[in-house]
C-alpha cells in the first residue's frame, strides 16, 4: 500500500513539473516549441488523471484482497480448531486401539493354537478322505446296471409291501374299505409318477450324479411308501377309536360282573345267616320244648320227633336253595345257547361248546337265519375278557372243526359286524338252486339293443375289451357307425389283423400293421396338439379306431411307455377337439398300458364284453365291496340268460346274431349293462356319403379321392337352421369342446351351451 502511495506522489510530481514546462513552452514565440508545449501539457494532465485512477483502482483491489485474506485466515483458524479437536480425539482412539491391539494379540495367540489343533484334525481327515477314495474306487467298479437295479428293487419292494399292507387293512377293516380304496388311488398315482422318474434315472451315465440321484430316489420312495402306509393306518385307527367311543368299556363290564358276584355273595350269605338263625331258633325251640317235656311231662314225644323232622327238612331245603343259586350263577357265566332241537340250533350249540371247552371263549347265541345255500349263526362276544377277532376264531384247524360240526360243504367263515359288535358265521350246506332267468326280469338289468344307438351316440372316447371271439371288432364298428349317424364325420380304422378270416369290418382300413397303429396313435396325438394350438380347424369330426391295441403294445416293447403316454393324452383331450377315439383290446387289466393307471381310464367310456366284465369289476377302484357283489351277481344272471337263449336258438358264440352283453363304465356315472346288437346292425354304408370327412394322408389314394369328392358337399351344409333341425351342435368357440347342447332359440338365432366350460353362444338361423 505504501509503494502505491509513493508511485502516486512521484507520478503527480512528474506530471506537475511537465505541466509547468509545458505552460512555459506554450508562451514561447516558436511555433514548434509551442506545439510541443501543448502536447506536453496534455500528457501532464493525462498523467495526473491516469495516476489518480490507477492508484484508486489498485487501492480498491488491494483492499478487496485484504478482506478476502482476512476471511480466509478466520476460516483457517476455525479449521485449525477442528483439526485440534480431531487430533485430541484421534489420540484417545489411538490409546483405545493400543488396548484393543493387546487384546487381539492375545486372541491371535489362541487362534494360532486352534489352527494347530485344526491342522492336526485336517491331517486325520485327509487320511480318512484317502481311505474313502480307495473305498470309492472299489464302489465305482460296480456297473450302472447294478445301480439301476438297486433303485428299482427298492421301488418294487417298497411298493409291494405298501400294497400288501393296504390290502391287509382292507380285509381286516371292511367298513373303511372305501377310504382305503382312496389310499390305493394315491398308491397308483405314486406308482405312475415313479415309473417315469425311474425311466429318466436309467438315462443317467455320470457316476456322481448316478449315486446322488439313486440315494435320493431310494429315500423318497421309502418315505412316500411309509407316508401312505401311515395314512392307511390312521384311517383304521380313527375307525377303531370311533368303535371304542361307542362301545361299553371292559372296566364297566367287569364292574357289572363284580357287582353281580357281590350281590349273589351277599344273597347267599343272607340265606346262610337266615338258615343258621332258623336252625338256632329251631334248636332253641326244641331245647325249650324238651325242657318243658322233661319238666312238665306234658309234651308228646312223637310230636317232638315230627317237629325235628320238619326242621331237618327245612334245613335241607335251604341248603338245596343255596346249591341252586350257585349253579345258576355258574350257568350265568357260561355261554348262552340256542333253544330247540332244530339242526341249526344243535349245530350252533355244538360250536358254542367247542370254543368254550377248548379256549374258554364265550359265544352267546343271538339267532340264526336260513339262507339260499344254508344258514348263518349270529353270536355275541362282548362277555369275553379279551376282544375276539375272526382270525382268532379261525386259528389253527378250527374251520375244519366247524365244518365237521355243521356238515358244511365249504369251510364256514366268521365275519365281524363292527357296528353291532356281533360275530356272524356263514354255513353252506347246499349248493344254490339255479333259477331260470325270465326275459322280463332280464330287461330290468340291462339296456336293450333297440336303445343302443341312443345310448352311445354321444360317446367320443371309448375303450372296448373282450376275450377271443367275444365280438369286440363288430361291436366297435356298430358303435362307430352309430356315433357317425348322429355326428357326421369320418372314420379311420387301424386293424393289424385285417387279413383275418373273422374280419367283419366294413370301415375302410388306413393301417394294417402294429407299426401303422403305433404311427396312427402318434399322428392322432399330434393332431390334438395342432387343434389345441389353433394350427388346424376343429370343424371336421373324425373318429379313430385302433384294434388289438394291447397286442400293439406287446410288439413295440421299446416304445410301450411312449405309446401309453400318447393314449393317455388322447383319452383326456380328444373330446375337446371335435375328435373321437376307440381303443379295442382283449385285456381289461390296465397293466397292459405302461404309463397309465386305473384313474386315467376313468376319463373314458369303458365297455367290457362278456366275461371281461368280471375282471373289470374286480380290478376297478371305483366300487365298494357291496357294489362289486351286486355287479357280479348281475353279470352271472346276464351270462346265464345269454347262454340259455343261444342254446335255445342253436347259436354258437361266434354267430353274428347270438346274444351278447357289455358292462359299461362312463365317467361320473353309475355303471350299467347293455345288450349288444347283432354283428352288421350298423355298417359303414349307412353313413351318408355327403357327411364323409376331408382327405387324410393316412388313407390310400382311392380313399382320398373318394373323401375329397364329398368334401364340398359337407362344407356346403353350413346353415345353422338345418344343423339345429338335424340335432347337430357345433364346437364351443371358447374351449373347442364338442360336448355341447342346444339351449333354446329366439326368432332369429339358435342358442347353445358348452357343458365343459359353461360358455353360452348363439348363431343366426338365417345366415
VOGU-3710 file (C-alpha; in Angstrom, 3 decimals, decimal comma):
1> xxxxxxxxxx> 0,000/0,000/0,000  2,899/2,376/0,823  4,565/1,654/-2,531  1,374/2,691/-4,328  1,329/5,995/-2,417  4,942/6,639/-3,350  4,262/5,807/-7,004  1,252/8,115/-6,982  3,254/11,017/-5,460  6,097/10,617/-7,934
11> xxxxxxxxxx> 3,702/10,487/-10,882  1,973/13,654/-9,570  5,268/15,492/-9,180  6,379/14,379/-12,635  3,075/15,444/-14,191  3,160/18,770/-12,287  6,677/19,500/-13,481  5,806/18,565/-17,030  2,778/20,830/-16,846  4,843/23,816/-15,718
21> xxxxxxxxxx> 7,353/23,233/-18,524  4,529/22,870/-20,996  2,967/26,133/-19,800  6,256/27,929/-20,349  6,619/26,360/-23,811  3,118/27,475/-24,818  4,028/31,102/-24,298  7,196/30,823/-26,499  7,122/32,512/-29,921  8,459/29,412/-31,646
31> xxxxxxxxxx> 5,575/27,539/-33,075  7,215/24,126/-32,802  8,001/24,674/-29,178  4,501/25,943/-28,619  3,021/22,727/-30,150  5,334/20,530/-28,163  4,335/22,522/-25,050  0,669/21,861/-25,705  1,329/18,168/-26,229  3,373/18,014/-23,060
41> xxxxxxxxxx> 0,628/19,835/-21,145  -1,892/17,250/-22,317  0,385/14,426/-21,204  0,831/16,012/-17,806  -2,908/16,345/-17,297  -3,436/12,805/-18,544  -0,701/11,526/-16,274  -2,340/13,156/-13,259  -5,737/11,625/-14,179  -4,328/8,183/-15,051
51> xxxxxxxxxx> -2,258/8,167/-11,906  -5,246/9,004/-9,774  -7,434/6,367/-11,455  -4,738/3,652/-11,392  -3,913/4,194/-7,787  -7,625/4,281/-6,832  -8,247/1,001/-8,637  -5,129/-0,541/-7,183  -6,076/0,578/-3,692  -9,618/-0,786/-4,143
61> xxxxxxxxxx> -8,297/-4,121/-5,445  -5,786/-4,308/-2,641  -8,466/-3,642/-0,029  -10,679/-6,386/-1,510  -7,794/-8,846/-1,463  -7,053/-7,932/2,118  -10,708/-8,522/3,065  -10,709/-11,976/1,417  -7,387/-12,764/3,049  -8,878/-11,858/6,456
71> xxxxxxxxxx> -11,858/-14,178/5,808  -9,501/-16,946/4,718  -7,469/-16,504/7,874  -10,577/-16,712/10,055  -11,724/-19,891/8,159  -8,288/-21,452/8,577  -8,392/-20,638/12,273  -11,738/-22,480/12,578  -10,352/-25,449/10,602  -7,258/-25,409/12,789
81> xxxxxxxxxx> -9,502/-25,590/15,901  -11,457/-28,516/14,367  -8,218/-30,292/13,469  -7,008/-29,761/17,023  -10,205/-31,351/18,396  -9,936/-34,260/15,899  -6,295/-34,710/16,859  -7,270/-34,990/20,522  -9,987/-37,481/19,612  -7,547/-39,460/17,450
91> xxxxxxxxxx> -5,069/-39,571/20,339  -7,823/-41,027/22,547  -8,795/-43,542/19,849  -5,129/-44,471/19,414  -4,942/-45,268/23,106  -8,059/-47,446/22,818  -6,599/-49,069/19,685  -3,446/-49,973/21,594  -5,559/-51,672/24,260  -7,570/-53,453/21,559
101> xxxxxxxxxx> -4,327/-54,485/19,843  -3,142/-56,117/23,035  -6,421/-57,976/23,305  -6,248/-59,053/19,636  -2,701/-60,300/20,118  -3,972/-62,490/22,935  -6,835/-63,772/20,783  -4,408/-64,272/17,889  -2,280/-66,469/20,108  -5,370/-68,517/20,961
111> xxxxxxxxxx> -6,304/-68,672/17,268  -2,829/-69,985/16,413  -3,282/-72,731/18,965  -6,713/-73,572/17,446  -5,168/-73,586/13,951  -2,519/-76,048/15,133  -5,329/-78,239/16,500  -7,291/-77,913/13,243  -4,161/-78,816/11,238  -3,935/-81,998/13,234
121> xxxxxxxxxx> -7,617/-82,753/12,600  -7,134/-81,865/8,910  -4,326/-84,389/8,704  -6,613/-87,046/10,181  -9,425/-86,003/7,782  -7,028/-86,227/4,823  -6,156/-89,765/5,826  -9,891/-90,560/6,123  -10,528/-88,994/2,710  -7,730/-91,096/1,272
131> xxxxxxxxxx> -9,339/-94,237/2,732  -12,770/-93,154/1,449  -11,301/-92,521/-2,020  -9,909/-96,045/-2,019  -13,334/-97,363/-0,979  -14,991/-95,116/-3,587  -12,761/-96,600/-6,272  -13,909/-100,029/-5,116  -17,545/-98,856/-5,163  -17,098/-97,320/-8,602
141> xxxxxxxxxx> -16,329/-100,729/-10,016  -19,983/-101,749/-9,920  -21,863/-101,113/-13,174  -24,648/-98,621/-13,834  -26,927/-101,602/-14,453  -26,444/-102,662/-10,846  -27,189/-99,107/-9,665  -30,400/-99,055/-11,717  -31,302/-102,487/-10,326  -30,737/-101,364/-6,729
151> xxxxxxxxxx> -33,047/-98,346/-7,086  -35,718/-100,305/-8,957  -35,535/-103,173/-6,414  -36,069/-100,628/-3,641  -39,076/-99,244/-5,551  -40,618/-102,688/-6,239  -40,021/-103,985/-2,693  -41,405/-100,840/-1,014  -44,448/-100,751/-3,306  -45,232/-104,457/-2,764
161> xxxxxxxxxx> -45,054/-104,005/0,983  -47,242/-100,892/0,766  -49,912/-102,602/-1,372  -49,871/-105,717/0,826  -50,261/-103,553/3,922  -53,217/-101,581/2,498  -54,917/-104,756/1,191  -54,481/-106,391/4,619  -56,102/-103,367/6,232  -58,987/-103,605/3,731
171> xxxxxxxxxx> -59,526/-107,272/4,591  -59,415/-106,678/8,327  -61,368/-103,395/8,301  -64,039/-103,843/5,635  -66,245/-100,904/6,817  -63,480/-98,429/5,876  -62,650/-100,170/2,587  -63,871/-97,126/0,612  -61,460/-94,825/2,449  -58,656/-97,353/1,971
181> xxxxxxxxxx> -59,577/-97,510/-1,736  -58,764/-93,788/-1,879  -55,353/-94,616/-0,428  -54,919/-97,234/-3,195  -55,708/-94,497/-5,735  -52,888/-92,449/-4,247  -50,674/-95,569/-4,446  -51,470/-95,854/-8,185  -50,593/-92,183/-8,677  -47,391/-92,708/-6,685
191> xxxxxxxxxx> -46,521/-95,717/-8,882  -47,197/-93,834/-12,137  -45,111/-90,873/-11,006  -42,140/-93,035/-10,038  -42,254/-95,175/-13,213  -41,479/-92,060/-15,242  -38,806/-90,923/-12,765  -37,105/-94,344/-12,840  -37,072/-94,287/-16,646  -35,389/-90,878/-16,501
201> xxxxxxxxxx> -32,935/-92,189/-13,888  -31,887/-95,053/-16,159  -30,671/-92,497/-18,721  -28,059/-91,067/-16,273  -24,451/-92,116/-17,034  -22,437/-89,744/-14,794  -21,210/-91,726/-11,801  -21,565/-88,996/-9,157  -24,993/-87,971/-10,398  -25,977/-91,659/-10,562
211> xxxxxxxxxx> -25,072/-92,176/-6,878  -26,612/-88,923/-5,608  -29,837/-89,326/-7,564  -30,124/-93,032/-6,706  -29,773/-92,434/-2,966  -32,224/-89,518/-3,147  -34,750/-91,632/-5,094  -34,443/-94,519/-2,630  -35,039/-92,205/0,325  -38,054/-90,513/-1,328
221> xxxxxxxxxx> -39,569/-93,868/-2,410  -39,260/-95,299/1,117  -40,581/-92,098/2,716  -43,515/-91,926/0,261  -44,467/-95,558/0,941  -44,193/-95,020/4,696  -46,380/-91,907/4,423  -49,100/-93,836/2,534  -48,899/-96,746/4,999  -49,290/-94,331/7,900
231> xxxxxxxxxx> -52,245/-92,733/6,120  -53,978/-96,128/5,824  -53,250/-96,924/9,474  -54,636/-93,536/10,525  -57,936/-94,367/8,783  -58,177/-97,672/10,679  -57,146/-96,051/13,965  -59,830/-93,391/13,595  -62,350/-96,135/12,847  -61,291/-98,203/15,871
241> xxxxxxxxxx> -61,337/-95,081/18,019  -64,945/-94,494/16,910  -65,801/-98,070/17,886  -64,161/-97,583/21,231  -66,181/-94,396/21,811  -69,498/-96,142/21,052  -68,767/-99,391/22,932  -69,009/-100,331/26,592  -65,600/-100,447/28,184  -64,226/-103,645/29,615
251> xxxxxxxxxx> -63,904/-101,955/33,000  -67,652/-101,215/33,052  -68,400/-104,803/32,018  -66,044/-106,164/34,653  -67,618/-103,839/37,225  -71,089/-105,193/36,380  -69,846/-108,797/36,814  -68,195/-107,925/40,104  -71,371/-106,211/41,290  -73,384/-109,299/40,264
261> xxxxxxxxxx> -70,971/-111,573/42,099  -71,075/-109,296/45,140  -74,863/-109,268/45,092  -75,011/-113,048/44,702  -72,484/-113,494/47,511  -74,458/-111,157/49,749  -77,677/-113,026/48,929  -76,057/-116,388/49,695  -74,644/-115,022/52,919  -78,048/-113,646/53,902
271> xxxxxxxxxx> -79,635/-117,041/53,184  -76,932/-118,817/55,180  -77,351/-116,375/58,064  -81,111/-116,763/57,881  -80,749/-120,530/57,775  -78,404/-120,528/60,733  -80,766/-118,219/62,626  -83,638/-120,507/61,822  -81,592/-123,537/62,884  -80,662/-121,804/66,098
281> xxxxxxxxxx> -84,320/-120,829/66,600  -85,383/-124,420/65,910  -82,748/-125,768/68,266  -83,789/-123,223/70,862  -87,430/-124,153/70,382  -86,526/-127,840/70,541  -84,489/-127,383/73,686  -87,260/-125,318/75,259  -89,865/-127,891/74,287  -87,657/-130,684/75,520
291> xxxxxxxxxx> -87,137/-128,915/78,801  -90,814/-128,322/79,041  -91,384/-132,024/78,316  -88,924/-133,026/80,940  -90,157/-130,502/83,385  -93,828/-130,814/82,827  -94,120/-134,251/81,173  -96,857/-132,736/79,001  -95,137/-132,795/75,574  -95,864/-135,730/73,296
301> xxxxxxxxxx> -92,632/-137,448/72,278  -93,996/-138,269/68,818  -94,834/-134,592/68,149  -91,301/-133,598/69,083  -89,841/-136,109/66,636  -92,107/-134,760/63,845  -91,051/-131,200/64,568  -87,443/-132,319/64,432  -88,012/-133,917/61,025  -89,652/-130,729/59,767
311> xxxxxxxxxx> -86,704/-128,692/60,999  -84,263/-131,015/59,226  -86,360/-130,826/56,015  -86,378/-127,056/56,238  -82,624/-127,064/56,688  -82,159/-129,347/53,680  -84,454/-127,080/51,659  -82,273/-124,095/52,471  -79,119/-125,964/51,518  -80,743/-127,024/48,244
321> xxxxxxxxxx> -81,655/-123,385/47,509  -78,067/-122,322/48,161  -76,759/-125,025/45,811  -79,301/-123,999/43,180  -78,218/-120,344/43,359  -74,587/-121,367/42,993  -75,432/-123,465/39,922  -77,450/-120,614/38,441  -74,505/-118,264/38,945  -72,224/-120,750/37,206
331> xxxxxxxxxx> -74,738/-121,064/34,360  -74,785/-117,287/34,004  -71,057/-117,391/33,387  -71,436/-119,985/30,627  -72,316/-119,015/27,014  -75,973/-118,600/26,125  -77,196/-121,423/23,884  -79,812/-121,789/21,165  -83,198/-123,193/22,160  -84,945/-126,009/20,351
341> xxxxxxxxxx> -83,796/-129,178/18,600  -83,636/-127,902/15,039  -80,411/-128,666/13,173  -79,337/-125,012/13,178  -79,707/-124,783/16,968  -77,915/-128,124/17,535  -75,003/-127,075/15,295  -74,842/-123,647/16,953  -74,739/-125,166/20,436  -72,014/-127,588/19,365
351> xxxxxxxxxx> -69,925/-124,635/18,150  -70,560/-122,750/21,393  -69,482/-125,750/23,489  -66,410/-126,336/21,290  -65,000/-122,838/21,770  -65,910/-122,710/25,466  -64,324/-126,060/26,296  -61,237/-125,565/24,079  -60,472/-121,859/24,575  -62,915/-120,599/27,237
361> xxxxxxxxxx> -64,296/-118,246/24,549  -67,854/-117,117/25,343  -70,015/-117,101/22,199  -73,528/-116,075/23,245  -76,288/-117,324/20,896  -78,190/-114,424/19,330  -80,071/-116,045/16,466  -79,913/-117,957/13,210  -81,110/-117,150/9,694  -81,753/-119,545/6,828
371> xxxxxxxxxx> -80,117/-118,625/3,511  -80,303/-119,908/-0,038  -77,201/-122,058/0,466  -77,554/-122,924/4,165  -77,825/-120,693/7,201  -75,995/-118,108/9,297  -75,453/-118,180/13,068  -75,079/-114,917/14,984  -73,074/-114,766/18,225  -72,278/-112,023/20,773
381> xxxxxxxxxx> -68,702/-111,862/22,080  -68,825/-108,915/24,488  -68,638/-111,076/27,653  -65,107/-112,243/26,895  -62,249/-110,696/28,813  -60,381/-110,169/25,528  -61,551/-108,738/22,203  -62,283/-111,665/19,874  -61,484/-111,317/16,161  -62,384/-113,552/13,229
391> xxxxxxxxxx> -58,716/-114,553/12,877  -58,670/-115,772/16,491  -61,771/-117,894/15,877  -60,232/-119,267/12,632  -56,950/-120,152/14,370  -55,259/-123,484/13,628  -57,723/-126,068/12,191  -60,825/-124,516/13,764  -62,576/-124,030/10,412  -62,231/-127,759/9,665
401> xxxxxxxxxx> -63,708/-128,468/13,113  -66,610/-126,121/12,339  -67,211/-127,856/9,013  -67,408/-131,192/10,857  -69,812/-129,826/13,488  -72,142/-128,268/10,884  -71,763/-130,776/7,979  -70,911/-127,804/5,740  -69,877/-128,208/2,101  -67,271/-125,471/2,465
411> xxxxxxxxxx> -65,250/-124,183/5,386  -67,509/-121,909/7,495  -66,289/-118,341/7,943  -66,762/-115,869/10,797  -67,475/-112,277/9,732  -67,446/-109,467/12,334  -70,185/-106,836/12,379  -68,313/-103,919/13,889  -71,405/-101,742/14,183  -73,310/-104,137/16,439
421> xxxxxxxxxx> -70,321/-105,944/17,930  -71,648/-109,343/16,780  -69,895/-112,238/15,012  -71,733/-113,964/12,137  -70,833/-117,491/10,981  -71,854/-118,381/7,426  -72,501/-122,101/6,852  -73,067/-123,511/3,352  -74,800/-126,894/3,483  -76,148/-126,976/-0,074
431> xxxxxxxxxx> -75,448/-125,556/-3,474  -77,574/-122,616/-4,676  -80,576/-123,574/-6,739  -80,227/-122,301/-10,260  -83,159/-120,198/-11,348  -84,032/-119,855/-14,959  -83,853/-116,149/-15,755  -87,006/-114,625/-17,192  -86,716/-112,236/-20,109  -88,953/-109,680/-18,389
441> xxxxxxxxxx> -86,622/-109,779/-15,391  -83,519/-109,517/-17,574  -84,850/-106,388/-19,304  -84,566/-104,616/-15,938  -80,880/-105,499/-15,675  -79,633/-104,101/-18,992  -80,345/-101,533/-21,688  -81,861/-103,440/-24,585  -80,293/-103,463/-28,061  -83,025/-101,253/-29,560
451> xxxxxxxxxx> -81,701/-98,388/-27,399  -78,064/-98,991/-28,343  -77,766/-96,082/-30,801  -79,408/-93,597/-28,453  -77,133/-94,726/-25,602  -73,801/-94,471/-27,469  -74,485/-91,500/-29,780  -72,650/-89,020/-27,515  -69,596/-91,223/-26,814  -66,241/-89,892/-28,084
461> xxxxxxxxxx> -63,515/-91,686/-26,097  -64,078/-95,411/-25,646  -62,156/-98,499/-24,576  -63,607/-101,881/-25,632  -62,272/-105,101/-24,084  -63,281/-108,699/-24,621  -61,842/-112,154/-24,885  -61,143/-114,014/-28,099  -64,274/-114,386/-30,311  -66,282/-112,152/-27,968
471> xxxxxxxxxx> -67,273/-109,809/-30,807  -65,026/-106,824/-29,995  -64,470/-105,685/-33,583  -68,124/-105,980/-34,776  -69,230/-104,164/-31,611  -66,650/-101,422/-32,251  -67,974/-100,966/-35,819  -71,592/-100,870/-34,596  -70,504/-98,256/-32,062  -68,511/-96,100/-34,517
481> xxxxxxxxxx> -71,261/-96,096/-37,170  -73,965/-95,317/-34,578  -71,887/-92,311/-33,446  -71,318/-91,133/-37,052  -75,039/-91,365/-37,798  -75,653/-88,789/-35,101  -72,436/-86,812/-35,554  -71,374/-86,593/-39,233  -67,695/-87,095/-39,872  -65,087/-89,633/-40,997
491> xxxxxxxxxx> -63,801/-92,931/-39,550  -60,196/-94,135/-39,611  -59,509/-97,782/-38,788  -56,152/-99,306/-37,809  -56,534/-103,102/-37,963  -53,326/-105,192/-37,701  -55,452/-108,344/-38,382  -57,272/-107,040/-41,454  -56,488/-110,254/-43,344  -58,106/-112,488/-40,688
501> xxxxxxxxxx> -60,867/-114,886/-41,766  -63,016/-113,409/-38,966  -62,794/-109,854/-40,309  -66,255/-108,231/-40,014  -65,114/-104,645/-40,665  -66,760/-102,548/-43,387  -64,982/-99,332/-42,364  -62,029/-98,556/-44,712  -58,653/-99,542/-43,258  -55,858/-96,950/-43,091
511> xxxxxxxxxx> -53,359/-99,064/-41,126  -52,706/-102,805/-41,471  -49,855/-103,485/-39,029  -48,881/-102,835/-35,441  -46,312/-100,331/-36,690  -49,093/-98,490/-38,535  -51,144/-98,443/-35,312  -48,176/-97,023/-33,416  -47,779/-94,258/-36,020  -51,545/-93,662/-36,028
521> xxxxxxxxxx> -51,616/-93,115/-32,252  -48,719/-90,655/-32,605  -50,476/-88,907/-35,511  -53,710/-88,526/-33,536  -51,783/-87,067/-30,586  -50,091/-84,571/-32,937  -53,478/-83,680/-34,452  -54,798/-82,948/-30,971  -51,820/-80,636/-30,388  -52,454/-78,889/-33,707
531> xxxxxxxxxx> -56,142/-78,336/-32,943  -55,360/-77,209/-29,416  -52,841/-74,651/-30,697  -55,194/-73,448/-33,440  -52,973/-74,790/-36,254  -55,821/-76,981/-37,539  -59,550/-76,365/-37,790  -61,865/-78,224/-35,414  -64,741/-78,169/-37,895  -64,242/-81,734/-39,212
541> xxxxxxxxxx> -65,261/-84,549/-36,806  -63,181/-87,735/-37,039  -63,354/-90,963/-35,098  -60,185/-93,104/-34,945  -60,342/-96,841/-34,212  -57,318/-98,897/-33,032  -57,927/-102,660/-32,998  -55,727/-105,072/-30,989  -54,103/-102,133/-29,168  -52,722/-104,312/-26,339
551> xxxxxxxxxx> -51,027/-106,520/-28,946  -49,563/-103,355/-30,485  -48,085/-102,588/-27,059  -46,568/-106,090/-26,854  -44,995/-105,802/-30,334  -43,298/-102,469/-29,514  -41,678/-103,155/-26,167  -39,123/-100,396/-26,503  -41,829/-97,763/-27,033  -44,577/-99,067/-24,763
561> xxxxxxxxxx> -44,266/-96,177/-22,328  -44,341/-93,593/-25,149  -47,423/-95,203/-26,700  -49,068/-95,386/-23,265  -48,433/-91,678/-22,687  -49,918/-90,831/-26,100  -53,003/-92,961/-25,381  -53,368/-91,236/-22,006  -53,134/-87,801/-23,689  -55,681/-88,797/-26,356
571> xxxxxxxxxx> -58,191/-90,036/-23,771  -58,046/-86,780/-21,829  -58,139/-84,339/-24,772  -59,845/-85,964/-27,755  -63,421/-84,899/-26,972  -62,374/-81,262/-26,541  -61,110/-81,020/-30,141  -64,129/-82,478/-32,012  -62,444/-85,884/-32,378  -63,219/-89,406/-31,213
581> xxxxxxxxxx> -61,084/-92,441/-30,345  -61,950/-96,120/-29,805  -59,293/-98,488/-28,396  -60,017/-102,230/-28,751  -58,150/-104,966/-26,881  -58,526/-108,259/-25,069  -57,203/-107,441/-21,601  -59,274/-105,400/-19,146  -56,208/-105,008/-16,909  -54,605/-101,546/-17,025
591> xxxxxxxxxx> -51,123/-103,053/-16,537  -51,085/-103,759/-20,296  -50,862/-99,990/-20,841  -47,495/-98,747/-19,403  -47,547/-95,160/-18,211  -51,258/-95,351/-17,374  -53,227/-96,286/-14,276  -56,879/-97,054/-13,499  -57,735/-93,400/-12,854  -56,636/-92,457/-16,411
601> xxxxxxxxxx> -59,184/-94,833/-17,964  -61,854/-93,270/-15,733  -61,851/-90,378/-18,248  -63,112/-92,716/-20,991  -66,197/-94,865/-21,528  -65,152/-98,459/-20,758  -67,149/-101,208/-22,485  -66,218/-104,729/-21,281  -67,823/-107,581/-23,244  -68,964/-110,831/-21,628
611> xxxxxxxxxx> -66,545/-112,466/-19,209  -64,282/-109,387/-19,208  -66,919/-107,730/-17,027  -65,701/-109,877/-14,101  -62,098/-108,625/-14,463  -63,244/-105,033/-14,864  -65,422/-105,204/-11,729  -62,714/-106,915/-9,662  -59,840/-104,651/-10,751  -61,749/-101,367/-10,551
621> xxxxxxxxxx> -61,060/-98,939/-7,704  -64,452/-97,238/-8,054  -66,734/-99,815/-6,393  -67,385/-100,759/-2,799  -67,476/-104,383/-1,685  -71,288/-104,391/-1,788  -71,308/-102,894/-5,313  -68,807/-105,484/-6,537  -71,014/-108,290/-5,230  -74,143/-106,781/-6,793
631> xxxxxxxxxx> -72,488/-106,199/-10,194  -71,049/-109,726/-10,279  -74,489/-111,153/-9,493  -75,955/-109,226/-12,442  -73,092/-110,461/-14,640  -73,886/-114,046/-13,612  -77,568/-113,605/-14,491  -76,861/-111,995/-17,880  -74,266/-114,652/-18,746  -76,705/-117,421/-17,865
641> xxxxxxxxxx> -79,511/-115,746/-19,835  -77,383/-115,265/-22,968  -76,114/-118,854/-22,833  -79,669/-120,123/-22,386  -81,036/-118,084/-25,321  -78,139/-119,072/-27,596  -78,677/-122,722/-26,672  -82,424/-122,453/-27,379  -81,774/-120,879/-30,795  -78,848/-123,147/-31,630
651> xxxxxxxxxx> -76,458/-120,206/-31,974  -72,727/-120,513/-31,492  -70,972/-117,715/-29,590  -69,341/-116,586/-32,866  -72,704/-116,325/-34,621  -73,439/-112,694/-35,609  -76,948/-112,960/-34,133  -76,034/-114,590/-30,821  -76,971/-112,878/-27,559  -74,176/-110,774/-26,010
661> xxxxxxxxxx> -73,901/-108,090/-23,353  -71,415/-105,451/-22,273  -70,554/-103,820/-18,948  -70,358/-100,019/-19,327  -68,496/-97,644/-17,015  -68,913/-93,992/-18,013  -67,128/-91,057/-16,316  -69,072/-89,680/-13,348  -71,979/-92,104/-13,894  -73,158/-95,293/-12,281
671> xxxxxxxxxx> -72,098/-98,467/-14,144  -74,702/-100,338/-16,154  -75,124/-103,248/-18,583  -76,199/-103,065/-22,235  -77,385/-105,664/-24,741  -75,096/-105,619/-27,784  -76,725/-105,580/-31,244  -76,000/-108,276/-33,806  -72,914/-108,038/-35,992  -73,538/-105,809/-39,010
681> xxxxxxxxxx> -76,507/-103,961/-37,487  -74,609/-100,735/-38,193  -72,351/-100,817/-41,278  -70,332/-98,075/-42,874  -72,546/-97,890/-45,949  -75,309/-96,490/-43,708  -73,311/-93,264/-43,415  -74,416/-90,626/-45,931  -71,603/-90,014/-48,420  -72,224/-86,300/-48,046
691> xxxxxxxxxx> -71,096/-86,497/-44,411  -67,705/-88,131/-45,105  -64,630/-86,185/-43,985  -61,784/-84,494/-45,843  -58,868/-86,405/-47,367  -56,252/-87,629/-44,922  -52,631/-88,579/-45,591  -53,201/-91,915/-43,807  -55,807/-93,014/-46,417  -54,818/-94,716/-49,651
701> xxxxxxxxxx> -55,144/-92,757/-52,921  -58,568/-94,147/-53,814  -59,967/-93,390/-50,367  -58,554/-89,850/-50,518  -60,192/-89,198/-53,877  -63,493/-90,563/-52,593  -63,335/-88,374/-49,467  -62,327/-85,293/-51,484  -65,329/-85,751/-53,773  -67,682/-85,312/-50,818
711> xxxxxxxxxx> -65,783/-82,546/-49,011  -67,593/-79,776/-50,857  -70,966/-81,313/-50,002  -70,028/-81,406/-46,322  -68,852/-77,787/-46,277  -71,934/-76,582/-48,147  -74,126/-77,802/-45,311  -73,347/-74,823/-43,067  -76,798/-73,478/-42,458  -77,351/-73,338/-38,700
721> xxxxxxxxxx> -81,066/-73,845/-39,081  -80,504/-77,135/-40,934  -77,956/-78,305/-38,386  -80,265/-77,378/-35,499  -83,143/-79,261/-37,106  -80,893/-82,302/-37,530  -79,687/-82,097/-33,915  -76,101/-81,143/-34,896  -74,366/-78,881/-32,396  -71,112/-77,044/-33,214
731> xxxxxxxxxx> -67,941/-76,851/-31,123  -67,564/-74,353/-28,291  -65,951/-71,108/-29,535  -64,115/-70,716/-26,208  -62,582/-74,133/-25,418  -63,293/-76,022/-28,665  -65,132/-78,836/-26,892  -67,802/-80,755/-28,794  -69,562/-81,615/-25,528  -72,281/-79,008/-26,175
741> xxxxxxxxxx> -76,038/-78,800/-26,294  -78,832/-76,614/-27,684  -80,040/-74,083/-25,127  -83,266/-72,617/-26,586  -83,990/-70,357/-29,558  -85,056/-66,835/-30,381  -86,888/-65,664/-33,516  -83,622/-65,296/-35,425  -80,980/-67,364/-33,599  -80,232/-70,783/-32,147
751> xxxxxxxxxx> -78,707/-70,739/-28,628  -76,029/-73,218/-27,470  -74,262/-74,042/-24,165  -70,884/-75,758/-23,583  -71,169/-78,500/-20,941  -67,412/-78,394/-20,198  -66,680/-74,679/-19,642  -70,256/-73,271/-19,407  -69,749/-70,828/-22,342  -73,064/-69,760/-23,954
761> xxxxxxx> -73,287/-68,541/-27,578  -75,800/-68,218/-30,378  -75,800/-68,433/-34,191  -78,160/-66,884/-36,694  -80,783/-69,161/-38,187  -80,802/-67,233/-41,485  -77,142/-66,971/-42,425
//
